[in-house]
Structures are given as structure tokens and as C-alpha cells.
Amino acid sequence: MATSPFCTLGRRVDECARSDSGSTRAPSCRSPVPRRRSQCCRPGSGIAATRLGTLTTPPLDLFPLSARIEQGELTIGGVPATELAGEHGTPLVVYCEHTIREQARAYRTAAPEALVVYGTKAFPNVQIVRLLHEEGFGADVSTQGELELALRAGVPGDRLVVHGNNKSDNELQAAAGAGALVVLDAPDEVERAAAAGVRGVLVRVTAGIEADTHEAVRTGYHGSKFGLPPDDAVEVIAAGREAGLDVLGLHVHIGSQLVDTTASRMAVEWLAAFAADCRRRLDWTPSVVDLGGGLGVRHVDTDAAPTIEDFVIELRRRFQEAWAGHELPPPALILEPGRSIVGRAGVTIYRVGVVKRASEAVTYLSIDGGASDNPRPQLYGAQYTALLANRASEEAGCAYAVTGKHCEEEVLIRRVLLPSARRGDLLAVPATGAYTLAMGSNYNVVPLPAAVLVAAGVARVIRRRQAVEDLLAWDVE
Ligand SMILES: Cc1ncc(COP(=O)(O)O)c(C=O)c1O
């Protein structure tokens, strides 16, 4: 991950592009042998990028469903990128309403009987939670802040699922006050939830399954800080019933950015066996089962991810078979998708600033945001691609490393092919709708960008841009 992303051999650039953006990299790309290269020059600029002479623009299927290239420009929801940037400034996170609704409908169609709750953490926003509520969704929240946001969006308590590995008494009281379903995550939550007035609870259990995803978002293995080991979960179910809680069922969430169904299938099979064990040991069976979220999204063209339909239909089939296999009564189902709802719907538009050759191998294209609005590359080595939104039909022949404006060697995109870039161009980075702004920071006192929701040629602000004054207001002078 830390090696240079730049091919230093004379390999065909499209081969390098494939290997660089995929999960495995061709070993030859790590060779220190210098590559012969010509220069790609902006006329009159004197700034040289590495000229590689290959046409590649990221496929539009990484972008929201409404994305088009019209007259050489990227449009989303019928609004040209230049208009979005001109009116709302940059960086700007543009969410496509059509994509969000379609993803939500895909869940509802694939599992019509399930309660689907949006994993609010992916992008906590009142308007988006409200929009999803219109589509029949509830909300999964894991802090008091997310709970209040969901309530403000109008989600009723019976569609709220409250998580958290370290819930405070205040959070439990707020959950009880809202009439939400609480997912117990620790033995000491039994008494505290009962004292707070919580009624319905699920018990989160760790299935001991290692999902094939980044370790920071892998949560179903034995030893995870989330959930309870099976024997402890059995004790918590028994203690909860004794304490007068309505112990409705079980919860399992094995991780996020899952790009196949293997681990999820194993989890539902394991859960059915565990439920059968509970019946034997406690004479109790779950009437509700929450399978969490986790479906991944594609960020670069070499990524693969199942469709929502394929993922949910397969999971549901396995779930029903596993339950029937243990002769368990069919429970009500809850799903908690986050990333797969908003990930593809979001595109971040940045303004290009400095374009600077740093070495024979690297030319940096600097944007007006970076790690503060999208920490995923730094946190998880996440890969992205981009296009020049205002020159989307031009030949993409120059390789750039895209960097932000923060005081770290941050690289948002290790290598992308673009037309020879100029100060003032607009860089559009697709698949940035989930866990980007949501995990943003104010490092270097950089204000967080605005977000807009676009549909039918209209963009409306759903999150205001922060100002430097907002940030300075926290300091006591
Ligand atoms: C308990 C729980 N449910 C749902 C989600 C949402 O997951 P995703 O955004 O991968 O669908 C998460 C996120 O990790 C989670 O921890």
C-alpha cells in the first residue's frame, strides 16, 4: 500500500491502471527501473505532467444513476458541475436523489417483509434520513446525536434501532423516551437499560466470522469490541428477561464494505445454529433478527460488488433455509444498510489549484479539500478515481497523484489519468457519498464542505458549508 503507485517500467499504462486500482498490484510496478517518458504540457504553463498517452475516463457506472456527460461536462441530476460549483462553491458533495431512492427501493423490493433501517453513520443528514423515511425506511443510530438527528427527520421510535458499544445512561434514557429498539452490547447494559425504561431489546452476538474487509470495519470476529461472545450473549438474554426487558431477538453485523456474500451467508447459518442453542438452553427463540448492514460499493472500475438485489435475495434465501433447517419459527427481519444507500449517490467536486511536478515519477494535482472531507484513503488505503468535470470529453493522457491541502503527505488518489489539468478545473470524485463527510474533520482549521441534493435540474443545500468563523468560535480568546 505504501509503495509508489507509479509504474516505473515501460508497461502499457492501461495495464498499470488496472493493477494500481485493483486490490492486487502487479509486482513489476514496484520496480525501481526508471521509465522513459515524454512530457504532457499545458500550453504555456510550463508545468509538466507525466504523459502516458492513453484514453481512460472513469466509467459513469461509478457515478450516480443520473450522471451524464453533456457537451463535454459532467451533469448530475440534470445540473452541470460548473453550475453546482459556481453556485455552491467547492469542495461540494453532490448527492443524487434518484440514486438514493432507487437504492432504497431495491432493498424494499428484495426484502419486502423486512424493516430496513438506514445506517445513519454513513452520512448523517436530516434531509436524507427524511427522504429514506418517505421510502419506508427507519434509522439505525449509534449515538445520542444520531438519535436526535433521526427524530428531527421524523423517524418514529418504532423504526429506530439504537446501537453503541458504550451507551451512556443518557443515551439509554433517550432511546427509551423515543420508544426505540435497543441493541444490548454489554452485560452491564441489562440493568441500566431496564432502569432507563427501555422495553424492547435485541442482543448483539459475535459470530466469530472474519469478513474479508479492512480490519477497521470488521466486526464479527471473536475478540471484536462489538457484541457479546455466544455464551455471554446467552447470559444477557436470560438476565434481560429476568430484569423485565422484552428480549425480542438477536443482532449480528460482521463488517462493512463487503464485496461478496460469503461471510454474510456464514453469519446467518451460524446465527440459526445459535438461535437453536438458545432454544435448548433458555427455552427462548428470537422473534426478531437483525442482520446488520455491510454491502460494499465500487470505488474504481476494477472493483466488484454484488447488486443490492443479488446480495439481499441471496442472504434472505440462506436465512430462511437456515431457520427452517433448525425448525425455528420465522422471525421478523431487520436490515441496516448504510454505504450501499448513499455511497454511489455522492460525488465530491473539488477545484484544482496547484499542479506541480515533484519528481520524474510524480506530478501532484492539488485540490481545495482532501483528508478533512474524505479521510478514507488515509484510514483504510481506500482507492478512488476521478474525472475533470468541466472537460469530461477530453483526452485523458496525463497521470496525476491527487493531493489535498492539508499538512500531511495525504494522497486522495494515488494515480489517475486526466486531460492536462489547469488551475480552476473541477475534479469530480465518484462514490464519495458514504463515510466521507461523516468522518470528516477540521484539521488545519479547514471548514467542512457543503452538501447538496440534486434532482430534476435543481440542487438544494442539505448541509451548509462551514466557515472559518464557525471553527474559530470554539476557541476561548
Ligand atoms: C451495527 C451496524 N449496522 C449497520 C452498519 C452500516 O453498515 P454499512 O454502511 O456497511 O451498510 C454499521 C456500520 O458499520 C454497523 O456498525
The ligand as an SDF file (V2000), in Angstrom:
LIG
                    3D

 16 16  0  0  0  0  0  0  0  0999 V2000
  -24.3380   -2.1490   13.6130 C   0  0  0  0  0  0  0  0  0  0  0  0
  -24.1710   -1.5900   12.2580 C   0  0  0  0  0  0  0  0  0  0  0  0
  -25.2230   -1.6280   11.4150 N   0  0  0  0  0  0  0  0  0  0  0  0
  -25.1370   -1.1070   10.1690 C   0  0  0  0  0  0  0  0  0  0  0  0
  -23.9800   -0.5310    9.7100 C   0  0  0  0  0  0  0  0  0  0  0  0
  -23.9370    0.0250    8.3290 C   0  0  0  0  0  0  0  0  0  0  0  0
  -23.0400   -0.7010    7.5580 O   0  0  0  0  0  0  0  0  0  0  0  0
  -22.8230   -0.3740    6.0310 P   0  0  0  0  0  0  0  0  0  0  0  0
  -22.6780    1.0800    5.8860 O   0  0  0  0  0  0  0  0  0  0  0  0
  -21.6000   -1.1280    5.6810 O   0  0  0  0  0  0  0  0  0  0  0  0
  -24.0310   -0.9000    5.2950 O   0  0  0  0  0  0  0  0  0  0  0  0
  -22.8580   -0.4730   10.5470 C   0  0  0  0  0  0  0  0  0  0  0  0
  -21.6090    0.1250   10.0770 C   0  0  0  0  0  0  0  0  0  0  0  0
  -20.5500   -0.3730   10.2350 O   0  0  0  0  0  0  0  0  0  0  0  0
  -22.9640   -1.0080   11.8610 C   0  0  0  0  0  0  0  0  0  0  0  0
  -21.9330   -0.9750   12.6980 O   0  0  0  0  0  0  0  0  0  0  0  0
  1  2  1  0
  2  3  1  0
  2 15  2  0
  3  4  2  0
  4  5  1  0
  5  6  1  0
  5 12  2  0
  6  7  1  0
  7  8  1  0
  8  9  2  0
  8 10  1  0
  8 11  1  0
 12 13  1  0
 12 15  1  0
 13 14  2  0
 15 16  1  0
M  END
$$$$
